[in-house]
């Protein structure tokens, strides 16, 4: 498949709102492609590759900009008005320079060109990276340049999610949803799925991380009991979810995103090997939790800061423990198709000195509520409820697992709104949220959200925002401080990106508060109080800048 045709196809998909229509188009294009090209098509569509990570390419917006600046004259005179993202701006530059003819690249050519950046190292590498990008861009048309840019800087936002690709692949291979989920789980990636399907052999491979099973959010214990089934209720720890693969003396630990984080967790590798030495091989899942010198669980943010920072001098100050909650493989036996209650029994028998997450099987609603409230009172995030008869499936499937967390809420005002992507492209659907300053004379930013509203509400909100527009800004509008929203969130983090010094994590709009004025919203003092309540402050302070550690102070 030509990269030009691929780029035009993604462009057409970005304008489709109906999920079933996207799936049908994907299935049809798979049917017209060579079998071995399909995994490449999927990886390029995601901008995510099995054989290397984006960070290994070391390509950012500034590198792309420099290469294009070297290719064309007066690039800095081309502004960002009317574009949705950096890829759109690149296309705008190419159109202005009449670069519209298709290149000779096919999908494999582009993949190979991208992969070459992984091996660029040593003195003068930045200059070589820019020159190589310039050489590639020089051969591309405007639409190819747009999607090449989106791929290498991971700006792909066409609305194509993993689940839609699974549905399309299932239709293409004539498989039902249950079967495609099982094959994807055992393969670990679309690339391996197609390889295994060709060979007719599907089995779990040690050290190939299994895409993790996820829980759906609910708002109450009653919602779980409404399902009229038997569940295991488990404490939800504020830690790092890990998947442990062991084969004899070899051991690897993978994160929720399936990244190998073993090197960052050397302190606990020996403990795992020693505890499970009697088993030849296994795959476990659990929650990695850090305890401070007073035996208190540290927050997720502080745990991440210590484990993944470049300087490791404070790691010994943390006591790391893994609380186990699942077993997927034991001594060459695949357990993913065993019901959860059976996996719990097996885990109980093999856990040794490791602890399982705290759990019960509630007999009734009242017992479930008491367990949930107890988890909160002991400082945990909430609970995860798992059907006892559920098999292990990647992603969120069939309401098998649920998570219930106490939701903190804030009343905030919208001052800026941005046009969305994909199916949201015709709506102002990305909102910058502000709180009041301490003296209530100004507003301070806390970050963006596009979550919480229905399509109908997006449409109505767009009309309201345009009605109070003060001025156009890059990608959106600035509005009068009139629309107050109640916002739920999972955490507040320190941020040097925003003037407020804080950023909301996983914010979502719960409802529009037309009964409140902008002077009734929460202040920065409220934000600080909630931050201090959510985060256990201990003997060191970590200052962050876009997730990178700057320094650690006693």
N, C-alpha and C positions, 0 to 999 in steps of 0.2 A: 504494500500500500504506500502510495506517495505521501510524503509529509504534508504537501499542499492539500490533498484531499482530506487527510486527518484533521488538519487545522480548520478547514471549512466545515467539517462535520461537527467538531466541538463548538464552533461558532453557532451553528444551527441549533444544537442541543441547548445552548445557554438561553435560548429564547422560548423553550418549551416549559410549560408549568406542570403539565400532567405527568405524574410518575409512570403510569402505565404506557403512555406514549413514548417516553424516554426508553423504557425497557424494550418495547417493540422495535424501536429504531436501532438500539444496540444489537438485539438478536439478529436483525436483518443484515446489519453491516458485518457481523461475525460470519454469517452464512456466505458472504461474498469475499471473505479473506482466506489466506492460507492459514491452516490450523496453527502453525508455529508462530504466526504473527500476532495472534490474539493476546497472549500474555504481554507482549511488548506494547500493544495498543492500550491495554489496561494500565500498565505501569506508567506510560507516558501521560495517560489521562489523569492519573492521580498526582503525577510529579513525584512519585515515591517508588524506589527501586529495591528489589530484594538483595541484589549483590553489592550494593554500596549505599551509604547514607548521604543526604544532601550536604551535611556539614563537611564531608570528605571532599566535596567539590570546591569548597571555599569560594563560592560565587555569590555575591550580594548585589543589591541594587546599584551601589556605587561603582562596582566593577563593570557591570553592564552599561551603566551610563557613560563611563570613560571610554569603553570600546566603541560605542555609538558616536560619541563626540569625536573620536579619531576617524570615524568613517565618513561623517557628513560635516559640512560647514554650518555654522550658526545654529547648532542644536539648542543652545541655551536660550535662543529667542522663541522657541516653540513652547508655549505655556501648557499647563495641565488643565485648562478650562475645558469642560465638556467630556472629560475622560473619567472612566470608573476606577482605573487602577494603572499601575506602571506599564503593564502589558499593552493597554490601550494607548498610552502615550507613545510607546515604541512604534506601534502601528501608525500613529499620526505622523511621526517623524518620517517613516518609510513612504507613506503616501505623498507627503510634501516633496520628497525627493524622487517621486515617480518609480519607486521600487515595488512593482506590482506583478512582475512575471514570476511564475512558479520556478522553484529550484528543482534539481534532479534528485534531491534526497528522498530516500524511502524511510520507513520507520526504523529499520535496523541501522541505517547510516546515521540517523540522528542519535539513536541510543549509543552507538559506538563513539560518536563525537563527544557526547556528554560524559561517557565513562572515562575518556582519556584525561579529563581534568582531575580525576582522583589520583593520578600518578604524578601530577606536577608538584615537585618539591625542590627545595634548595634556593640558592641565591638567585635573585632576579625573577622569581617565580610569578610575582604579581604582574610584571611587565609582559611575561610570556602568556599569562592567563588572558590579559587584555588583548594581546595580538591574536591569540587563537580565537577568541570570541569575535573579534573584528573580522577575521577571515571567514567564519561561519556566517555571520550576519550579512556579509557582502554578497552571499549567494542566495539569500532568502527574499521572498516576497513579503509584503506588509502583513498578510494574515499569518504566514509562517513565523515571521519575526515576533508577532504578538504572542503566539502560543509557545514558541521556543523560550521566550522570556518567562512566561508564566510557569513553564515546567522547571527551569533551572533555579528560579527563586521561590518555588513552591507557592505560586499565586493562583493555582487552578481553583476556581470557585464556580464551576458550571452547574452545581447542584447535583452532580452524579456521585452518589454515595456508594459505599461498599455493598450495601444491601441491594441496590439496583443492579449492580454488576452481577451479583449472585443470581438474581432473578433472570437476567438476560442470558447468563451462561447456562442456567438450568433449562431454559427454553431451547437454547442452541443444542445442548447435549441430550435433550429430551429426558430430563430428570425431574423428580418432584422436589418440593422445597426441603423436606426432611433429608433427602439423600444428598442434595447439594451442600447443605449445612454440615452433614457428617463428613463428606469428602473434603470440604474446605478446611474443616477443623483438623483432620488428619494430615492434610497437605501443608497447612500453615501459610500458604500464599496461593495466588492465582497461577503463578508460574509453575509451582510444584504440582498444583491440581491438574493442569493440562499435561504435564509430563507423566504424572501417575495414571491419568485416564488413558493415555496412549499406551502405557505398558499394561494397563488393567490391574494395577497393584496399588492398594491404598493401605498404608500402615503408619502408625506414629513413628517418627524418627527422633531419637534422643538428640538433644542440642539443636533441634529445629523447633523454636518456640511455637506453642499452640495458641492461636488467637483466643483471647480470653472471653469467658462467659460474663455477661454484664447484667446488672439489675435495673429494672424500670423504677422510676420514682413514683411514690405514692404520697398522699398528704396526711394519711391517718392509719391507725391500726385497723379501724373498721373496714377500710378499703381492702386490706389483706384478707380479713375474715369473710368479706363479701364473696370471695372466690370459692368458698365452701370446699376447701381441701385442707390437708394436713401439712403444716409447715414447720421447719426448724427456724427458730428465731435466734439470731447471732448478733453479738455486739459488733458495731461498726467502728473500727479503729481509725484514728487520724494518722495513718502511716503510709507506707509505700507498698502497693500490691506487688508481689513477686511470684514468679514461677521458677521452681528449682528443678534442674535436670541433673541426675547423677548416674554415672555408669562406671562402676568399679571405683577407681580413685579420682577420676575426672569429674568435675562439677562446674556447672554454670548457673548463673542467676539472671533471669530476664525480668524487665520491667513490664508494666501494663501495656506500653507501646511496643513490646517485644524487642527492646534494645538490650544488648548484653551489658549488664552493669556489674559483672563479677569483680572486675579490677577495683571498683570503688567500695567493695564490701569484703575485703580480705580478712577483716577481723572476725567475720562470722563463718567463713568458708570452712575453716578447720572444725568448728563446732558442729556443722552440718555433717561433714564427712565422718566424724567420730560417732555421732549419735546414730547414723544410719549405716554404719560399716557392715552390718550383717546382711544387708540387701545389695544384690549385685547392681540393680538399676531401679530407678523410680523417677516419677515426676510428681512434685507436690506444689500446692499453691498455699499462700499465706500472706500475712500482713507484716511487713517489717516495721518495727516500732522502736523508737529511741527513748531511753530513760535518762534523766539528769542525775546529778550526784545526790539528790534528795529522794530519788525513786519515783519522781513524777514523769509522766509521759510528756515529751516535748511536742510542740506543734509540727504539723507537716512542713511548714515553711522553714522552721529551724532545723528540722531533720535533713531536708534537702540541702540546706545551706552548708551544713557540716560535711555530709557525705560526698557531695559533688563539687565542692570547692577545690581549687587547685592546691592550696596549702592544707595539709592534713594534720596540723599540730593539735587540733582540738578534738579529733576523732576519738582518741582514747578517753576523753571526758564523757563520752556517751556509752551507755550500756545498750547494745543492740540485741533485740530479740525478735524472733519470727513466730507469730501465732498462726498455727496451721488451720486451714478450713477445708481443704480438698486434696484428694489423691487421684491422679489420672492414669497412672501407669505403675506397675509393680512387677519386678522380675519377669519381664517380657510379656506381661499381660496388659492389654489395653482395657482400661476401666471406664472409658468415657461413655460407653453405652449402658453401664450399670446405673441403677437408680441411686439418687443421692443418699438415701438411708443406708444402702449397702456400702457406698464409698465412705460414709461416716464410720461405719463399723470397722472397715479395713484400716482407716486412718487411726482410729483409736488403738488398734492392735500394733501399729508400727511406729507411733509417734515418739516412743522412748521418753527421753527427758524433756522433749519439746512440749509446749502447751498448745492445746487447741483453743480457738476463739471461744469465749464464754457463750454457752447456748442452752436453750431449752426447747422442748416441743410443747407449746402451750395447749392446755386442754380446752380453754374457752377464751372469749374476748377479754374478760377481766384479767386473766393471767397474762395474756399478751400485752395489755396496757401497762400492767405493773412492771413487766420485764423491760419494756421500752422506757418508762419513766426512770427506772433504776439505772439504765445505761446512761441516760442524760445526767442524773444526779452524781454518777461516778466520773463524769467528765468525758464520756465517749460521745461520738458524733450522732449516734442513734442505733438503728438495727438494720440488718439485712435478713429478709425472710425468704426461705428456699423450700420449694415443694419437695417433699420427701421422695416422690416418684420421678423427679426430673433427671433426665440424662444430661450430660455436659454438652452444651452447644455454644459455638462462638457467637459473640454479639448478644443482642437482646432478642429473644425468641419466645413467643407464645406465653408471655406472662408467667415465666417459671420462677424467676427471682425478682424480689422487690426490695427497694431500699427506702427507709423512712428516716429522715433527719429533721431535727428542729430547725425551722426556717426563721432566721432573723429577718426583720423587715425595716425598711427606711422609707420615709416620704421624701422624694427628691423632685427637682424640676428639670425639664428638658430645655436646653438653650441652643443646642445644635442638632441637626438631623441630616443624615446622609442617605443618598440613593442606594438601594440594595443591589445584590447580585443575583443572577439566575432568575428564578421565578419571582424574586422580590425587586427586580430591576426597575419596575414602574412605580415603586412606592418609596417614600421616605421611611425607611424601616430600621435604620441603625441610629440609635439615640445616645448622645452624650449627656450623662447625668451629673447634676450639680447639687451640692449641699450649700447651706448658708455659712458664711464666715462667723466667727465668734461674736462679733459686734453686729451681725445681721445687716451689714452695709454692702456686702458683695457676695458673689457666688464662687464656689471652688469645685473644680472637676474631680470626679471619682471614676471615670471610665465609661465605656460604651456598652450597650446591650442591644441585641436585635431579637431577643427571646421573649415569649410570653403572650404575644398578640396573635389573633387569628387573621386570616387574609382579609376578612371583612373589616376588622378593627384596624389593620394596616391601611386599608383604603380610606377609612374615615379619619384616621390620624394624619394621613398625608394631606387631606383637604384642610384639616384644622391648622396644621403647621404652615402650610402655604398662605393661609389667611392671616397669620401673625408674623410673616417673614419680615425681617429687618434688612437682610442683605444676602446675596449669594456668596458662598464660600466654596473652596475647592471640594468638589464632590457632593455638595449639599447646600444647606441654608442655615443661617443664624436667625433665631426667632426671639420674640419677646418672652420674658419669663412668666408664662401664664399656665402652662400645662403641668400639673403636679401628678406624679405617678407613685404608687406604692410598689416598692422593689424588694423582691426576695433575693437572697444571695447565700453562698456557702461559706464565704470567708472574706476577711479584709486583709490585704497585704500592704506592706510598706512599698512606696513607689516614688522614685525620683523623676518619673516621667510627668507626673501631674503636680500642679501647684499645691494641691491639698496635702500632698505627701502620702496619700493612700490610694488604693485601687480595689474595687470590688471584684471578687472572684466568682464566676458563674452567676452573674446578675441576671434577673429576669423580671419583667413587669408582671405584677399580680393583678393590678387593676388601676384604672384612671381615677384620681381623686378630685373630681370636680367640686367637691365640698370644701376643698382646702385652697388657701392662697399660697403664693410662693414664700410669704413670710411665716407660714405655719410649718415649713418643712424642717427636717433635722439639720442641726448645725455641726460644724467640724468637731465640737466638743463631744457631741453624741457619737461621732465616728470613732474618736479616740477611746471613749469609754468601752465601746463594743470591741474594738481591736484589743484592748488590754484584757477584756474578759475572755476573748477567744484564744489568746496566745499566752502561753505560760512563759513569763519572763524569767530568765535565769542568769548565770554568771557571765554570759558574754552577749554582745550585741552585734548583729550582722547588718551591715549596710549593703543594700542591693541597688544595682543599676541594670535594668532590663535582664534580671536574673543572674547577673554576673557579680561575684563577690569583689568588693573594693578593698575592705580591710576588716579585721576583727579586733575589737577592743575588749579589754578586761572589764 
